[in-house]
Amino acid sequence: MAYHNDLGKIGEELAAQFLLREGYEILERNFVYDKAEIDIITQKDKGEIVVVEVKTRNSAAFGNPQEFVSKSKIKLLVKAAHEYVISRNLNVEVRFDIIAVLKNKKDESIEHFENAFYHF
């Protein structure tokens, strides 16, 4: 597996552990629908699920991780979230968060952006 894939998996695991510490329940990881993948689907409060996009970088030299969530990625996340809710017959609100992970040999940081973007 390529280094960036390994780093992405490490970042997703760090994000999942962070969410668990913050009181979230992990409902699903790596949910795939069509061409879209949701990294983590979680819940803290009844009536709302949280779709989490994890972005991991080993340096912020070219920008912060959260800046790499494109408009096309947002559209795919919304599509996959819609399918998740419909296929499970859920009656919930959906919130979209980003967890930005910076991880290298010296540093490790996690930043959680709640309501990072809104569906349209």
C-alpha positions in Angstrom: 0.0 0.0 0.0 1.3 3.5 -0.8 2.5 5.8 1.9 -0.4 8.2 1.5 -2.9 5.4 1.9 -1.2 4.2 5.1 -1.2 7.8 6.4 -4.9 8.1 5.6 -5.7 4.9 7.5 -3.7 6.1 10.4 -5.5 9.4 10.4 -8.9 7.7 10.2 -8.0 5.5 13.2 -6.8 8.6 15.2 -10.1 10.4 14.3 -12.2 7.4 15.4 -10.4 7.2 18.7 -10.8 11.0 19.2 -14.6 10.7 18.5 -14.9 7.8 21.0 -13.2 9.9 23.6 -15.5 12.8 22.9 -18.6 10.6 23.6 -19.6 9.7 20.0 -20.7 6.2 19.0 -19.2 5.0 15.8 -22.1 3.6 13.6 -20.0 2.8 10.5 -16.6 3.3 8.9 -15.8 3.5 5.3 -19.4 3.4 4.0 -19.4 3.2 0.3 -22.2 4.2 -2.1 -21.6 4.5 -5.8 -18.4 6.5 -6.2 -18.6 8.1 -2.7 -17.0 6.9 0.6 -17.8 8.3 4.0 -14.9 7.8 6.3 -16.9 7.7 9.6 -20.6 7.9 10.4 -21.1 8.6 14.1 -23.8 9.7 16.6 -23.7 11.5 19.8 -27.3 12.8 20.2 -30.5 11.0 19.2 -32.0 12.4 16.1 -28.7 13.4 14.5 -26.0 11.5 12.7 -22.7 13.0 11.9 -20.9 12.3 8.6 -17.2 12.8 9.2 -14.6 13.4 6.5 -11.1 12.8 7.7 -8.2 14.6 6.0 -4.7 13.6 7.0 -1.5 15.3 6.0 2.1 15.0 7.3 2.7 18.7 6.9 0.6 21.9 6.5 3.2 23.4 4.2 0.8 23.3 1.2 -2.3 24.1 3.3 -4.3 22.7 6.2 -5.9 19.3 5.8 -9.5 20.7 6.0 -8.8 22.9 2.9 -8.6 19.8 0.7 -12.3 18.9 0.9 -13.4 19.9 -2.6 -16.9 20.9 -3.8 -17.1 17.6 -5.7 -16.2 15.7 -2.6 -18.9 17.4 -0.7 -21.5 16.5 -3.3 -20.4 12.8 -3.1 -20.6 12.9 0.7 -24.1 14.3 0.6 -25.1 11.7 -2.0 -23.7 8.8 0.2 -25.2 10.3 3.4 -28.6 10.5 1.7 -28.3 6.8 0.7 -27.3 5.8 4.2 -30.3 7.5 5.8 -32.8 6.2 3.2 -31.4 2.6 3.1 -31.7 2.4 6.9 -35.1 4.2 7.1 -33.7 6.7 9.5 -35.5 9.8 10.6 -32.6 12.0 11.6 -30.8 15.2 10.9 -27.4 14.9 9.2 -24.4 17.0 10.2 -21.2 17.1 8.2 -17.9 17.5 10.1 -14.3 17.4 9.1 -11.5 16.1 11.2 -8.1 17.4 10.2 -5.1 15.3 11.3 -1.5 16.4 11.0 0.7 13.4 11.7 4.5 13.0 11.2 7.4 11.7 13.2 7.5 14.8 15.4 4.0 16.0 15.6 0.4 14.8 15.9 -2.6 17.0 16.0 -6.3 16.6 15.6 -8.8 19.4 14.9 -12.5 18.8 14.7 -14.6 21.1 12.6 -18.3 20.7 13.4 -20.8 21.7 10.8 -18.0 22.1 8.4 -20.3 22.5 5.4 -24.0 22.3 4.7 -25.8 20.2 2.2 -27.6 21.9 -0.7 
